């Protein structure tokens, strides 16, 4: 019975995607605003993995910063956010525990970021230390310090962030998805 429901759900979702024309594939969706409405551009950076330079010493961060500045020059209502896995990965970022990446993200005016699974690689104390003087913050709605009895204690990060742009308040909320019980950090996550 469960397999039939799963197949039916897959079929319905596939049909819905097909009928919708796969809007958003390729990372871009165009939506037209009504006359007089404000238009906001969201620039979301995910899986940067500390790649300030690539393996050929090309300036990846500089090129990305240039692209973000180009978007901002066309629309002052641009908001830069992160989707996680930003810091861990390159030799320079690993040696300096993400500090150069944090400085780069400060420079491009990131306002908030989610946690990716690699933000846990160095332990939460390290990433919290890295973020100490960041101009943006990590948000996560379901990450808690656990009480001795295993219940949720205090939140590790704020659950959401409200950004005001051009008189409009925009809320961002992230949660961490527990992929499986083998994640070393899965025990920290509560239900949202």
Secondary structure, 3 states (H helix, E strand, C coil): CHHHHHHHHHHHHHHHHHHHCCCCCCCCCCCCCCCCCCCCEEEEECCCCCCCCCCCCCCHHHHHHHHHHHHHHHCCCEEEEECCCCCCCCHHHHHCCCHHHHHHHHHCCEEEECCCHHHHCCCHHHHHHHCCCCCCEEECCCEEEECCCCCEEEECCECEEEEEECCEEEEEECCCCCCCCCCCCHHHECCC
